[in-house]
Amino acid sequence: MKIITTSKHFDLTEAIRLYTEEKIATALPESLKISSVRTTMDLEKNRFRTDIQILAKHHDFSANAEDFDLYKSFDAALAKAVAQVVKLIDKVQDHQHTPLRDATAAPEAPAQQ
């Protein structure tokens, strides 16, 4: 997985870059076959805007968030992106379930006295 972090209107420090890479690597599942994650952080007057784009094998996800704190804006955007990924995974997994009408009910054991 390739992680690209860029910034606009402020200098990207090594600490910010490492923080974003660690959070992204731990938050996203390996099973989705993600090819790249692009993070763009922008300073607008006194607030930060973070945009995250996730490129997977057959799906693209994007999320953005704004906050007065850089780390909070990044965490909020990552939470939105992870929610999209989890929703897709649940959707794909739920597609495989058997309907309730086809499920067999276990017979109840008679009560012993």
MDTraj code that builds the backbone (N, CA, C; nanometers):
import mdtraj as md
import numpy as np

residues = "MET LYS ILE ILE THR THR SER LYS HIS PHE ASP LEU THR GLU ALA ILE ARG LEU TYR THR GLU GLU LYS ILE ALA THR ALA LEU PRO GLU SER LEU LYS ILE SER SER VAL ARG THR THR MET ASP LEU GLU LYS ASN ARG PHE ARG THR ASP ILE GLN ILE LEU ALA LYS HIS HIS ASP PHE SER ALA ASN ALA GLU ASP PHE ASP LEU TYR LYS SER PHE ASP ALA ALA LEU ALA LYS ALA VAL ALA GLN VAL VAL LYS LEU ILE ASP LYS VAL GLN ASP HIS GLN HIS THR PRO LEU ARG ASP ALA THR ALA ALA PRO GLU ALA PRO ALA GLN GLN".split()
xyz = np.array([
    [0.0850, -0.1161, 0.0000],
    [0.0000, 0.0000, 0.0000],
    [0.0901, 0.1230, 0.0000],
    [0.0642, 0.2110, -0.0919],
    [0.1419, 0.3337, -0.1046],
    [0.0656, 0.4468, -0.0360],
    [0.1317, 0.5153, 0.0570],
    [0.0690, 0.6239, 0.1313],
    [0.1380, 0.7543, 0.0927],
    [0.0603, 0.8482, 0.0386],
    [0.1123, 0.9766, -0.0046],
    [0.0481, 1.0846, 0.0821],
    [0.1303, 1.1648, 0.1479],
    [0.0804, 1.2725, 0.2329],
    [0.1363, 1.4044, 0.1815],
    [0.0473, 1.4994, 0.1524],
    [0.0893, 1.6305, 0.1055],
    [0.0227, 1.7386, 0.1896],
    [0.0811, 1.8581, 0.1843],
    [0.0235, 1.9699, 0.2593],
    [0.0210, 2.0937, 0.1709],
    [-0.0730, 2.1813, 0.2011],
    [-0.0849, 2.3082, 0.1306],
    [-0.0844, 2.4196, 0.2339],
    [-0.0104, 2.5225, 0.2081],
    [-0.0045, 2.6443, 0.2889],
    [0.0591, 2.6250, 0.4261],
    [0.1257, 2.5138, 0.4500],
    [0.2062, 2.4949, 0.5699],
    [0.3074, 2.3850, 0.5423],
    [0.4096, 2.3791, 0.6249],
    [0.5147, 2.2793, 0.6068],
    [0.4752, 2.1478, 0.6721],
    [0.4928, 2.0399, 0.5975],
    [0.4630, 1.9066, 0.6481],
    [0.5851, 1.8559, 0.7241],
    [0.5693, 1.8347, 0.8526],
    [0.6819, 1.7874, 0.9331],
    [0.6893, 1.6359, 0.9298],
    [0.8004, 1.5845, 0.9724],
    [0.8206, 1.4389, 0.9764],
    [0.7244, 1.3747, 1.0767],
    [0.6965, 1.4429, 1.1859],
    [0.6056, 1.3885, 1.2872],
    [0.4642, 1.3736, 1.2325],
    [0.4178, 1.4719, 1.1564],
    [0.2834, 1.4639, 1.0971],
    [0.2785, 1.3508, 0.9955],
    [0.3808, 1.3397, 0.9122],
    [0.3836, 1.2340, 0.8107],
    [0.3831, 1.0955, 0.8748],
    [0.4635, 1.0756, 0.9784],
    [0.4667, 0.9468, 1.0471],
    [0.3336, 0.9159, 1.1157],
    [0.2719, 1.0182, 1.1754],
    [0.1429, 0.9999, 1.2419],
    [0.0379, 0.9527, 1.1416],
    [0.0322, 1.0177, 1.0255],
    [-0.0673, 0.9794, 0.9257],
    [-0.0415, 0.8390, 0.8719],
    [0.0830, 0.8052, 0.8465],
    [0.1142, 0.6726, 0.7932],
    [0.0808, 0.5624, 0.8924],
    [0.1110, 0.5832, 1.0206],
    [0.0796, 0.4822, 1.1227],
    [-0.0699, 0.4628, 1.1380],
    [-0.1447, 0.5732, 1.1430],
    [-0.2899, 0.5647, 1.1602],
    [-0.3559, 0.4952, 1.0410],
    [-0.3127, 0.5299, 0.9211],
    [-0.3717, 0.4702, 0.8009],
    [-0.3388, 0.3221, 0.7942],
    [-0.2158, 0.2862, 0.8240],
    [-0.1755, 0.1455, 0.8159],
    [-0.2515, 0.0592, 0.9158],
    [-0.2812, 0.1117, 1.0338],
    [-0.3516, 0.0315, 1.1343],
    [-0.5024, 0.0333, 1.1147],
    [-0.5576, 0.1375, 1.0524],
    [-0.7029, 0.1510, 1.0427],
    [-0.7635, 0.0726, 0.9261],
    [-0.6890, 0.0570, 0.8178],
    [-0.7455, -0.0056, 0.6983],
    [-0.7145, -0.1545, 0.6940],
    [-0.8126, -0.2366, 0.6555],
    [-0.7906, -0.3813, 0.6502],
    [-0.7046, -0.4213, 0.5302],
    [-0.6305, -0.5281, 0.5475],
    [-0.5436, -0.5783, 0.4408],
    [-0.6230, -0.6511, 0.3326],
    [-0.7405, -0.7019, 0.3658],
    [-0.8167, -0.7860, 0.2740],
    [-0.8758, -0.7092, 0.1562],
    [-0.8765, -0.5780, 0.1622],
    [-0.9417, -0.4988, 0.0577],
    [-0.8528, -0.4743, -0.0635],
    [-0.7252, -0.5063, -0.0561],
    [-0.6293, -0.4866, -0.1654],
    [-0.6216, -0.3393, -0.2052],
    [-0.5834, -0.2561, -0.1097],
    [-0.5718, -0.1126, -0.1319],
    [-0.4394, -0.0845, -0.2019],
    [-0.4460, -0.0109, -0.3127],
    [-0.3242, 0.0191, -0.3869],
    [-0.2574, 0.1464, -0.3357],
    [-0.3360, 0.2507, -0.3076],
    [-0.2748, 0.3737, -0.2580],
    [-0.3737, 0.4547, -0.1757],
    [-0.3174, 0.5358, -0.0865],
    [-0.3950, 0.6277, -0.0043],
    [-0.3292, 0.7644, -0.0188],
    [-0.4087, 0.8633, -0.0592],
    [-0.3572, 0.9992, -0.0765],
    [-0.4232, 1.0896, 0.0271],
    [-0.3406, 1.1563, 0.1072],
    [-0.3882, 1.2473, 0.2101],
    [-0.3404, 1.3879, 0.1777],
    [-0.4345, 1.4822, 0.1707],
    [-0.4009, 1.6215, 0.1448],
    [-0.4504, 1.7050, 0.2617],
    [-0.3586, 1.7774, 0.3235],
    [-0.3922, 1.8636, 0.4368],
    [-0.3731, 2.0080, 0.3944],
    [-0.4734, 2.0903, 0.4235],
    [-0.4718, 2.2285, 0.3793],
    [-0.5018, 2.3206, 0.4971],
    [-0.4291, 2.4308, 0.5063],
    [-0.4519, 2.5320, 0.6090],
    [-0.5267, 2.6481, 0.5453],
    [-0.6489, 2.6740, 0.5941],
    [-0.7307, 2.7842, 0.5455],
    [-0.7546, 2.8790, 0.6620],
    [-0.6919, 2.9934, 0.6597],
    [-0.6938, 3.0903, 0.7693],
    [-0.6522, 3.0236, 0.8991],
    [-0.7479, 2.9882, 0.9851],
    [-0.7114, 2.9279, 1.1132],
    [-0.7689, 2.7875, 1.1312],
    [-0.8140, 2.7241, 1.0237],
    [-0.8659, 2.5874, 1.0342],
    [-0.7976, 2.4978, 0.9309],
    [-0.7954, 2.3699, 0.9631],
    [-0.7312, 2.2711, 0.8771],
    [-0.8377, 2.1878, 0.8079],
    [-0.8126, 2.1573, 0.6824],
    [-0.9017, 2.0710, 0.6044],
    [-0.8198, 1.9515, 0.5576],
    [-0.8704, 1.8322, 0.5831],
    [-0.8011, 1.7101, 0.5437],
    [-0.8882, 1.6320, 0.4460],
    [-0.8309, 1.5959, 0.3329],
    [-0.8980, 1.5127, 0.2325],
    [-0.8220, 1.3812, 0.2219],
    [-0.8956, 1.2715, 0.2252],
    [-0.8352, 1.1389, 0.2130],
    [-0.9008, 1.0667, 0.0962],
    [-0.8183, 1.0140, 0.0061],
    [-0.8659, 0.9331, -0.1059],
    [-0.8024, 0.7952, -0.0965],
    [-0.8856, 0.6937, -0.0965],
    [-0.8385, 0.5551, -0.0889],
    [-0.8705, 0.4879, -0.2214],
    [-0.7696, 0.4340, -0.2856],
    [-0.7882, 0.3639, -0.4120],
    [-0.7683, 0.2147, -0.3883],
    [-0.8765, 0.1392, -0.4019],
    [-0.8714, -0.0059, -0.3859],
    [-0.8847, -0.0700, -0.5237],
    [-0.8935, -0.2020, -0.5254],
    [-0.8927, -0.2743, -0.6522],
    [-1.0108, -0.2350, -0.7416],
    [-1.1325, -0.2371, -0.6878],
    [-1.2499, -0.2037, -0.7683],
    [-1.3288, -0.0866, -0.7126],
    [-1.2780, -0.0209, -0.6093],
    [-1.3532, 0.0844, -0.5419],
    [-1.2623, 0.2018, -0.5075],
    [-1.3215, 0.3202, -0.5074],
    [-1.2521, 0.4411, -0.4638],
    [-1.3335, 0.5032, -0.3505],
    [-1.2652, 0.5462, -0.2464],
    [-1.3303, 0.6085, -0.1324],
    [-1.2694, 0.7461, -0.1123],
    [-1.3513, 0.8426, -0.0714],
    [-1.2979, 0.9744, -0.0396],
    [-1.3737, 1.0310, 0.0791],
    [-1.3007, 1.1040, 0.1626],
    [-1.3605, 1.1656, 0.2806],
    [-1.2838, 1.2930, 0.3116],
    [-1.3538, 1.3892, 0.3719],
    [-1.2872, 1.5119, 0.4127],
    [-1.3469, 1.5605, 0.5443],
    [-1.2679, 1.6412, 0.6148],
    [-1.3116, 1.6969, 0.7427],
    [-1.2370, 1.8269, 0.7682],
    [-1.3001, 1.9140, 0.8457],
    [-1.2392, 2.0413, 0.8836],
    [-1.2412, 2.0547, 1.0345],
    [-1.1346, 2.1134, 1.0886],
    [-1.1266, 2.1387, 1.2322],
    [-1.0163, 2.2418, 1.2555],
    [-1.0152, 2.2968, 1.3765],
    [-0.9110, 2.3931, 1.4114],
    [-0.7805, 2.3234, 1.4485],
    [-0.7863, 2.1944, 1.4743],
    [-0.6672, 2.1161, 1.5076],
    [-0.6373, 2.0215, 1.3911],
    [-0.5121, 2.0162, 1.3496],
    [-0.4724, 1.9330, 1.2356],
    [-0.4984, 1.7851, 1.2624],
    [-0.4605, 1.7386, 1.3792],
    [-0.4755, 1.5970, 1.4114],
    [-0.6224, 1.5565, 1.4229],
    [-0.7050, 1.6444, 1.4774],
    [-0.8480, 1.6138, 1.4872],
    [-0.9131, 1.6083, 1.3494],
    [-0.8729, 1.6974, 1.2603],
    [-0.9302, 1.6941, 1.1257],
    [-0.8879, 1.5679, 1.0519],
    [-0.7619, 1.5262, 1.0698],
    [-0.7161, 1.4027, 1.0062],
    [-0.7899, 1.2819, 1.0631],
    [-0.8048, 1.2759, 1.1963],
    [-0.8735, 1.1629, 1.2581],
    [-1.0196, 1.1553, 1.2144],
    [-1.0859, 1.2695, 1.2016],
    [-1.2263, 1.2703, 1.1587],
    [-1.2392, 1.2229, 1.0132],
    [-1.1505, 1.2687, 0.9268],
    [-1.1544, 1.2262, 0.7868],
    [-1.1240, 1.0771, 0.7742],
    [-1.0285, 1.0290, 0.8521],
    [-0.9956, 0.8860, 0.8486],
    [-1.1118, 0.8025, 0.9004],
    [-1.1797, 0.8502, 1.0029],
    [-1.2958, 0.7774, 1.0553],
    [-1.4064, 0.7682, 0.9501],
    [-1.4270, 0.8756, 0.8751],
    [-1.5278, 0.8722, 0.7685],
    [-1.4887, 0.7730, 0.6588],
    [-1.3625, 0.7736, 0.6203],
    [-1.3158, 0.6829, 0.5154],
    [-1.3244, 0.5373, 0.5609],
    [-1.2862, 0.5106, 0.6854],
    [-1.2935, 0.3741, 0.7384],
    [-1.4386, 0.3288, 0.7464],
    [-1.5303, 0.4197, 0.7795],
    [-1.6723, 0.3844, 0.7835],
    [-1.7218, 0.3427, 0.6450],
    [-1.6746, 0.4097, 0.5413],
    [-1.7115, 0.3717, 0.4049],
    [-1.6568, 0.2339, 0.3694],
    [-1.5341, 0.2075, 0.4088],
    [-1.4718, 0.0779, 0.3810],
    [-1.5460, -0.0331, 0.4552],
    [-1.5776, -0.0117, 0.5814],
    [-1.6484, -0.1123, 0.6613],
    [-1.7871, -0.1375, 0.6043],
    [-1.8534, -0.0318, 0.5584],
    [-1.9863, -0.0474, 0.4981],
    [-1.9789, -0.1343, 0.3729],
    [-1.8755, -0.1136, 0.2917],
    [-1.8586, -0.1962, 0.1721],
    [-1.8318, -0.3415, 0.2097],
    [-1.7459, -0.3640, 0.3069],
    [-1.7144, -0.5006, 0.3482],
    [-1.8389, -0.5700, 0.4023],
    [-1.9181, -0.5000, 0.4839],
    [-2.0428, -0.5580, 0.5361],
    [-2.1405, -0.5874, 0.4236],
    [-2.1467, -0.4995, 0.3258],
    [-2.2371, -0.5182, 0.2133],
    [-2.1994, -0.6426, 0.1333],
    [-2.0716, -0.6604, 0.1105],
    [-2.0254, -0.7773, 0.0353],
    [-2.0474, -0.9045, 0.1160],
    [-2.0216, -0.9016, 0.2451],
    [-2.0385, -1.0200, 0.3277],
    [-2.1856, -1.0534, 0.3475],
    [-2.2723, -0.9521, 0.3624],
    [-2.4144, -0.9775, 0.3803],
    [-2.4771, -1.0362, 0.2545],
    [-2.4175, -1.0124, 0.1427],
    [-2.4680, -1.0653, 0.0168],
    [-2.4604, -1.2183, 0.0141],
    [-2.3747, -1.2760, 0.0946],
    [-2.3545, -1.4198, 0.0963],
    [-2.4461, -1.4937, 0.1938],
    [-2.5194, -1.4224, 0.2801],
    [-2.6024, -1.4874, 0.3808],
    [-2.7207, -1.5604, 0.3183],
    [-2.7670, -1.6635, 0.3867],
    [-2.8862, -1.7345, 0.3422],
    [-3.0093, -1.6647, 0.3983],
    [-3.1179, -1.6604, 0.3238],
    [-3.2389, -1.5961, 0.3737],
    [-3.2950, -1.6715, 0.4943],
    [-3.3729, -1.6020, 0.5740],
    [-3.4311, -1.6633, 0.6934],
    [-3.5255, -1.7774, 0.6584],
    [-3.5962, -1.7646, 0.5482],
    [-3.6931, -1.8696, 0.5119],
    [-3.6231, -2.0009, 0.4760],
    [-3.4959, -1.9929, 0.4320],
    [-3.4212, -2.1126, 0.3959],
    [-3.3430, -2.1710, 0.5123],
    [-3.3295, -2.0953, 0.6197],
    [-3.2541, -2.1426, 0.7355],
    [-3.3360, -2.2483, 0.8087],
    [-3.2679, -2.3499, 0.8540],
    [-3.3382, -2.4555, 0.9267],
    [-3.3349, -2.4233, 1.0752],
    [-3.4462, -2.4405, 1.1373],
    [-3.4554, -2.4134, 1.2815],
    [-3.4160, -2.5405, 1.3553],
    [-3.3410, -2.5225, 1.4619],
    [-3.2996, -2.6383, 1.5440],
    [-3.4199, -2.6835, 1.6267],
    [-3.4456, -2.8153, 1.6308],
    [-3.5598, -2.8638, 1.7088],
    [-3.5326, -2.8443, 1.8573],
    [-3.6375, -2.8076, 1.9280],
    [-3.6232, -2.7845, 2.0710],
    [-3.6206, -2.9178, 2.1450],
    [-3.5373, -2.9267, 2.2459],
    [-3.5283, -3.0467, 2.3272],
    [-3.6466, -3.0513, 2.4238],
    [-3.7077, -3.1696, 2.4429],
    [-3.8207, -3.1779, 2.5361],
    [-3.7724, -3.1550, 2.6792],
    [-3.8561, -3.0918, 2.7569],
    [-3.8221, -3.0616, 2.8949],
    [-3.8294, -3.1887, 2.9781],
    [-3.7281, -3.2143, 3.0562],
    [-3.7260, -3.3351, 3.1402],
    [-3.7760, -3.2984, 3.2804],
    [-3.8542, -3.3926, 3.3367],
    [-3.9108, -3.3669, 3.4700],
    [-3.8562, -3.4606, 3.5713],
])
top = md.Topology()
chain = top.add_chain()
for i, resn in enumerate(residues, 1):
    res = top.add_residue(resn, chain, resSeq=i)
    for name in ("N", "CA", "C"):
        top.add_atom(name, md.element.get_by_symbol(name[0]), res)
traj = md.Trajectory(xyz[None], top)
